[in-house]
Structure formats: structure tokens, C-alpha cells
Amino acid sequence: MSAKSIEEVLREKKIHQIAESKLVQASPSISVKHAVELMRTNKSGYVAITERGKILGLFTEKDVVNKVMGESVSWDAPALESMTPCPVSLTPEDSVYNAVETMSREGLYHIPLTGPDGNLSGVLSVRMIIRFLAAFYPAEVYNLPPNIHQIMTTPEGG
């Protein structure tokens, strides 16, 4: 029996098999300040902005850095004004491979997951994918240097 390639594993594995059940969401009226506090208290990189179960967009760490910090955005302004609208979403039944391709193509770190009714059912983050890969290949992740041809010229810590 031969080992499966990482591509085969990612094509077979469904998002719902690796995604966490935690969902951080808020109404469109949440302020930037409260959205950042919500991300911090939930240790999350996003807040899903929803209305009646439908995803309007994601307010992410990237939005805070690129659209809020250093700009003249009030902390009391609605996060809706600085969020990333969600033209792309996937379903929990999509493959992890599809998620990786979509994230790469669209430059995303988070993708909303919607159910058959179109309502938000979760958010897949690149962190979840990295945790899955690290757990799937623990020996490779923990035992190999970043470059297999790398030669250390000094002792560790030296």
C-alpha cells in the first residue's frame, strides 16, 4: 500500500473535517473598537459581519492593519465600513484542496462557510489548515529543518 500524496489527502478531506466549530460574529452596527475587542477576547483573526444569518463580510486582522491603523478611521465607526466584503464563500462539504486554491487565488486568510440555505455556518482560516497539515505530518514538521539541504554552520544557540 502506497502513501497518499498531500494533494490526494487535501482533495479527499472535507472542510467540515478540519474546521473548528467556533464562529465569531456580530451585527453590521458593531464598531471597530468592539470588533477588535471581540477578536481579542475570542482569540480570533476575524469577526463575521452578519445580518439575519447571511454573511455581509469579514472584519479581519488584515483590515485593522491596512484600513484602520494609521488612517483617519474612528474607533467608533462601524466595522462594516472597513470590513472585507465576501464575494467568495465555500461550503463545509467542499474539499480542503479547493479551500487552499481559493485562498491562494483570492489572497484570503479566512473564508466564510455557508450551508445549503445560504446562512453562515462557519469560517475556515489558514491557521486551521496549517494545524491540520502539522498534525497530519508531525514527523516532517518537527524533525526537518526549513530547507532539507541546509547545513548549520554554528551550534544551536551559538
Backbone bond lengths (Angstrom), bond angles and torsions (degrees), N, CA, C in turn:
res aa  C-N    CA-C-N  psi(-1)  N-CA   C-N-CA  omega(-1)  CA-C   N-CA-C  phi
1 M - - - 1.448 - - 1.532 108.92 -
2 S 1.313 117.15 127.04 1.457 120.14 -178.83 1.530 110.60 -93.47
3 A 1.312 114.72 151.85 1.458 120.40 178.67 1.523 109.14 -72.85
4 K 1.315 115.40 145.38 1.459 119.97 178.40 1.518 110.03 -77.14
5 S 1.317 115.24 148.22 1.462 119.63 175.33 1.522 108.33 -75.43
6 I 1.308 115.90 160.21 1.467 120.25 178.73 1.525 110.24 -60.40
7 E 1.326 117.20 -35.52 1.467 120.05 178.67 1.525 110.81 -63.19
8 E 1.329 117.23 -42.64 1.471 120.47 178.29 1.521 111.14 -62.73
9 V 1.320 116.12 -42.76 1.463 120.19 179.51 1.526 110.44 -62.56
10 L 1.325 117.17 -45.40 1.468 121.14 -178.83 1.527 111.66 -67.16
11 R 1.328 117.28 -32.92 1.473 120.04 178.00 1.531 111.23 -71.83
12 E 1.333 117.24 -32.77 1.469 121.03 -178.40 1.526 112.46 -82.29
13 K 1.320 116.68 -35.87 1.467 121.15 -174.96 1.524 109.90 -73.85
14 K 1.316 116.39 131.86 1.468 122.05 178.78 1.527 109.69 -92.49
15 I 1.314 115.65 150.63 1.460 120.98 -177.94 1.527 111.24 -55.18
16 H 1.327 117.73 -42.57 1.469 119.74 -177.00 1.525 112.02 -62.15
17 Q 1.331 117.45 -18.02 1.456 121.00 179.47 1.531 112.67 -79.68
18 I 1.311 117.77 -16.65 1.463 120.15 -179.53 1.525 113.26 -120.84
19 A 1.329 118.24 -17.90 1.464 121.66 -175.25 1.523 110.63 -74.32
20 E 1.313 114.82 143.11 1.456 121.23 175.11 1.525 108.86 -78.49
21 S 1.314 115.87 155.47 1.461 119.52 -178.05 1.526 112.69 -83.27
22 K 1.330 116.84 -12.31 1.466 120.30 -178.78 1.531 110.17 -63.64
23 L 1.314 115.37 133.73 1.459 121.19 177.10 1.519 107.94 -134.43
24 V 1.316 116.79 117.30 1.455 122.34 179.44 1.518 106.92 -101.07
25 Q 1.338 116.14 113.61 1.458 118.90 -176.99 1.518 111.05 -140.28
26 A 1.327 115.63 160.14 1.457 122.02 -179.41 1.523 108.76 -153.53
27 S 1.308 114.87 166.96 1.470 121.04 179.16 1.528 109.98 -79.08
28 P 1.321 117.27 163.72 1.474 121.03 -179.41 1.523 113.99 -61.76
29 S 1.326 117.58 -16.24 1.464 119.79 -177.90 1.526 113.57 -85.82
30 I 1.321 119.20 -4.21 1.464 120.46 -178.20 1.521 110.33 -62.76
31 S 1.323 115.92 138.66 1.463 120.66 -179.93 1.526 110.27 -80.52
32 V 1.313 115.03 162.50 1.457 120.71 176.51 1.525 109.48 -56.79
33 K 1.333 116.36 -45.65 1.467 121.26 -178.96 1.521 111.17 -58.47
34 H 1.323 117.56 -48.57 1.463 120.73 -178.58 1.533 111.84 -69.12
35 A 1.319 116.97 -33.01 1.472 120.15 176.94 1.528 110.36 -65.26
36 V 1.326 116.86 -42.42 1.465 120.85 178.46 1.529 109.58 -65.03
37 E 1.329 117.01 -41.24 1.471 120.41 177.49 1.525 110.83 -63.25
38 L 1.320 116.97 -39.44 1.466 121.81 178.44 1.533 110.89 -64.29
39 M 1.333 116.70 -41.36 1.468 120.22 176.65 1.524 110.09 -63.20
40 R 1.332 116.79 -43.59 1.459 120.39 -177.68 1.531 111.33 -65.98
41 T 1.327 117.99 -46.43 1.472 120.08 -177.46 1.527 112.04 -68.55
42 N 1.332 117.28 -28.63 1.470 120.97 179.34 1.529 112.80 -95.45
43 K 1.337 116.34 1.88 1.468 121.56 -177.20 1.527 110.27 49.26
44 S 1.331 114.29 51.78 1.459 122.22 -175.42 1.526 109.60 -122.01
45 G 1.314 116.58 150.98 1.456 121.61 177.24 1.518 112.87 -93.49
46 Y 1.338 116.81 7.33 1.465 120.54 -176.61 1.533 110.72 -154.52
47 V 1.318 114.70 161.89 1.461 123.46 163.02 1.529 105.08 -130.53
48 A 1.314 116.39 123.85 1.464 120.36 176.53 1.534 107.76 -79.89
49 I 1.303 115.58 125.50 1.475 120.97 177.58 1.524 106.26 -93.78
50 T 1.328 115.36 115.25 1.464 120.61 -174.52 1.518 111.26 -127.31
51 E 1.320 113.59 157.13 1.460 121.00 174.82 1.525 107.35 -142.54
52 R 1.329 115.35 120.55 1.469 122.20 -177.12 1.528 112.14 51.93
53 G 1.336 116.46 41.04 1.456 121.54 177.28 1.514 115.46 84.23
54 K 1.318 116.98 -11.69 1.480 120.98 -178.70 1.519 110.07 -92.57
55 I 1.322 115.49 140.00 1.463 121.18 179.12 1.528 110.28 -78.97
56 L 1.325 116.61 128.06 1.456 121.40 175.10 1.527 110.15 -98.04
57 G 1.333 114.58 -34.85 1.451 119.82 -179.53 1.510 110.50 174.96
58 L 1.325 115.02 178.38 1.458 121.52 177.29 1.522 108.75 -119.84
59 F 1.321 115.28 131.12 1.454 121.41 171.65 1.520 104.81 -97.85
60 T 1.333 116.94 114.94 1.465 121.37 -170.11 1.529 112.11 -120.05
61 E 1.336 114.87 170.28 1.468 120.62 174.33 1.527 110.03 -55.98
62 K 1.306 116.25 -38.92 1.466 121.91 179.74 1.534 110.07 -61.81
63 D 1.332 116.97 -39.09 1.466 120.61 177.39 1.525 110.99 -65.33
64 V 1.328 116.80 -39.78 1.463 120.58 179.02 1.523 109.42 -61.25
65 V 1.321 116.73 -46.72 1.467 121.12 -177.66 1.528 111.79 -69.76
66 N 1.335 117.36 -45.51 1.462 120.79 -172.95 1.522 115.43 -87.81
67 K 1.333 118.03 -25.63 1.460 119.73 -172.99 1.524 114.55 -117.88
68 V 1.342 117.14 -14.71 1.462 119.73 -176.58 1.520 111.49 -112.97
69 M 1.337 117.18 -56.26 1.469 121.08 -177.31 1.524 110.26 -64.47
70 G 1.315 115.68 133.64 1.463 120.58 178.03 1.516 113.87 77.56
71 E 1.320 117.22 -1.59 1.464 121.77 177.71 1.524 108.12 -107.69
72 S 1.302 117.03 173.07 1.463 120.12 -179.66 1.528 111.24 -92.89
73 V 1.320 116.00 45.12 1.459 121.60 179.53 1.525 108.29 -92.85
74 S 1.311 116.08 127.23 1.462 121.48 177.94 1.521 109.95 -73.88
75 W 1.329 116.16 140.79 1.467 120.44 177.07 1.526 110.58 -65.43
76 D 1.339 116.54 -16.77 1.464 120.58 178.62 1.529 112.65 -90.72
77 A 1.326 117.52 -6.15 1.472 121.75 179.35 1.531 109.29 -66.41
78 P 1.321 117.25 151.71 1.468 119.37 176.31 1.537 110.76 -63.53
79 A 1.326 116.87 134.97 1.465 121.38 176.92 1.523 110.37 -60.52
80 L 1.321 116.07 -26.17 1.466 122.95 178.67 1.533 111.44 -52.73
81 E 1.345 116.10 -34.48 1.468 120.55 -178.19 1.528 112.83 -73.29
82 S 1.324 117.65 -21.08 1.469 121.38 -178.27 1.528 113.20 -112.08
83 M 1.322 117.46 -2.79 1.470 120.87 -176.47 1.524 111.08 -72.65
84 T 1.316 113.93 167.07 1.457 121.43 172.62 1.524 107.41 -94.22
85 P 1.333 118.24 116.11 1.465 119.03 177.31 1.536 109.31 -62.05
86 C 1.303 117.06 151.85 1.476 120.66 -175.01 1.520 112.54 -105.02
87 P 1.328 116.88 83.66 1.454 118.18 174.57 1.526 111.53 -75.60
88 V 1.349 116.78 -17.53 1.459 121.67 -176.65 1.517 109.54 -117.53
89 S 1.316 116.06 130.98 1.465 120.50 170.93 1.522 107.41 -144.35
90 L 1.310 115.45 160.88 1.454 122.06 177.81 1.520 108.35 -126.02
91 T 1.310 116.33 175.31 1.460 120.65 175.44 1.522 108.40 -110.41
92 P 1.319 117.84 158.80 1.467 120.24 176.91 1.529 112.89 -60.60
93 E 1.328 117.92 -19.30 1.469 121.99 -179.92 1.526 113.42 -87.05
94 D 1.341 117.11 -8.54 1.470 119.85 176.04 1.518 109.01 -67.66
95 S 1.325 116.35 157.62 1.461 120.50 -179.95 1.528 110.50 -78.58
96 V 1.320 114.78 155.07 1.463 120.51 175.23 1.531 109.13 -63.32
97 Y 1.322 117.00 -34.68 1.467 121.61 176.76 1.531 110.02 -57.54
98 N 1.335 116.80 -46.83 1.458 121.54 178.53 1.531 110.55 -60.40
99 A 1.320 116.59 -39.69 1.466 120.70 179.05 1.526 111.08 -64.11
100 V 1.331 116.98 -44.75 1.458 121.14 179.60 1.524 110.26 -62.38
101 E 1.320 116.65 -44.83 1.476 120.57 177.93 1.526 111.22 -60.36
102 T 1.329 116.76 -45.58 1.460 121.77 -178.87 1.522 111.17 -64.34
103 M 1.324 116.71 -44.70 1.465 120.52 178.88 1.523 110.63 -60.91
104 S 1.319 116.55 -43.22 1.456 121.25 -179.97 1.525 111.25 -65.06
105 R 1.312 116.53 -48.46 1.475 121.90 -177.88 1.528 111.56 -62.98
106 E 1.342 116.66 -41.99 1.471 121.42 -174.28 1.536 113.42 -92.19
107 G 1.341 117.08 -7.94 1.468 120.35 -178.35 1.520 112.50 69.34
108 L 1.328 117.26 40.91 1.462 122.31 -175.58 1.520 111.76 -109.18
109 Y 1.330 115.43 149.79 1.462 121.95 172.39 1.525 110.94 -107.39
110 H 1.326 116.44 -14.49 1.466 122.53 179.95 1.523 108.76 -138.56
111 I 1.336 115.89 139.56 1.462 120.84 176.45 1.526 108.08 -130.87
112 P 1.343 116.89 127.11 1.464 119.47 176.08 1.530 110.63 -68.45
113 L 1.315 115.14 145.35 1.465 121.95 176.71 1.516 107.78 -112.23
114 T 1.320 116.05 127.86 1.459 120.32 -178.78 1.521 110.37 -117.96
115 G 1.317 114.77 147.29 1.457 120.90 178.35 1.513 111.06 -85.30
116 P 1.331 117.16 -177.06 1.473 121.49 -179.53 1.529 112.77 -60.46
117 D 1.336 116.66 -26.87 1.459 120.94 179.69 1.523 112.84 -83.61
118 G 1.340 116.57 -1.82 1.456 120.78 -179.06 1.511 114.09 85.47
119 N 1.337 117.25 -2.63 1.456 120.81 179.27 1.525 110.91 -80.70
120 L 1.310 115.59 150.29 1.457 121.50 178.93 1.523 109.73 -65.66
121 S 1.339 116.11 129.16 1.459 119.62 178.69 1.523 112.03 -118.37
122 G 1.322 117.91 -10.69 1.453 121.35 179.04 1.512 110.84 173.32
123 V 1.323 114.84 -179.31 1.462 121.77 176.39 1.520 106.98 -137.87
124 L 1.310 116.33 129.50 1.459 122.08 176.28 1.524 107.75 -97.30
125 S 1.324 115.75 130.03 1.466 119.54 178.25 1.522 110.05 -112.34
126 V 1.307 115.46 157.80 1.456 120.85 176.74 1.529 109.14 -62.41
127 R 1.330 117.44 -30.28 1.475 120.81 177.41 1.525 110.94 -60.62
128 M 1.323 117.21 -39.95 1.466 120.72 178.80 1.529 110.66 -62.88
129 I 1.317 116.29 -40.41 1.462 120.79 179.71 1.529 109.83 -66.28
130 I 1.318 116.83 -42.61 1.463 120.40 179.17 1.526 110.52 -63.71
131 R 1.337 117.53 -42.45 1.476 120.30 177.26 1.527 110.95 -61.01
132 F 1.334 116.51 -41.87 1.462 120.24 178.35 1.524 110.59 -60.68
133 L 1.327 116.92 -47.79 1.464 120.77 -179.41 1.529 111.32 -63.38
134 A 1.316 116.86 -40.94 1.465 120.14 179.07 1.521 110.97 -64.06
135 A 1.326 117.31 -38.93 1.469 121.34 179.17 1.529 110.78 -72.69
136 F 1.319 116.92 -33.30 1.457 121.28 -177.79 1.523 111.60 -73.51
137 Y 1.329 116.51 -33.75 1.458 122.05 -179.34 1.525 110.91 -123.46
138 P 1.339 119.23 57.99 1.470 120.19 -174.18 1.523 113.79 -61.56
139 A 1.315 118.27 -41.37 1.466 119.90 -178.54 1.523 110.36 -64.20
140 E 1.318 116.78 -42.71 1.458 120.55 -179.82 1.521 111.29 -66.20
141 V 1.326 116.10 -40.39 1.462 120.28 -177.05 1.524 110.83 -69.76
142 Y 1.314 116.87 -43.80 1.456 120.31 -173.86 1.527 114.61 -87.66
143 N 1.317 119.39 -21.32 1.456 120.33 -171.94 1.521 115.68 -107.73
144 L 1.287 118.46 -15.38 1.458 119.57 -178.62 1.526 110.90 -99.47
145 P 1.329 117.46 143.40 1.464 118.78 173.28 1.528 108.77 -70.32
146 P 1.332 117.69 164.75 1.468 120.26 -179.65 1.518 113.33 -54.26
147 N 1.330 117.42 -32.33 1.455 122.63 178.96 1.522 106.48 -126.27
148 I 1.325 117.96 118.57 1.458 119.58 -174.90 1.524 112.73 -64.25
149 H 1.324 118.37 -16.80 1.458 121.83 178.52 1.528 111.39 -97.20
150 Q 1.329 115.94 4.21 1.456 121.14 -178.29 1.530 109.92 -68.90
151 I 1.307 116.29 135.62 1.457 122.70 176.23 1.514 107.27 -118.77
152 M 1.321 115.76 123.75 1.456 120.25 -179.50 1.535 108.83 -77.99
153 T 1.311 116.87 129.04 1.454 120.40 -178.19 1.524 112.44 -96.36
154 T 1.324 116.82 -14.00 1.466 120.60 178.02 1.518 108.45 -131.30
155 P 1.338 116.34 155.30 1.460 117.98 177.05 1.522 110.79 -63.40
156 E 1.314 116.55 154.40 1.457 120.85 179.38 1.519 109.90 -55.91
157 G 1.314 115.30 132.41 1.465 120.96 -179.80 1.521 112.67 81.07
158 G 1.330 117.37 0.93 1.471 119.06 -174.54 1.473 114.74 -96.77
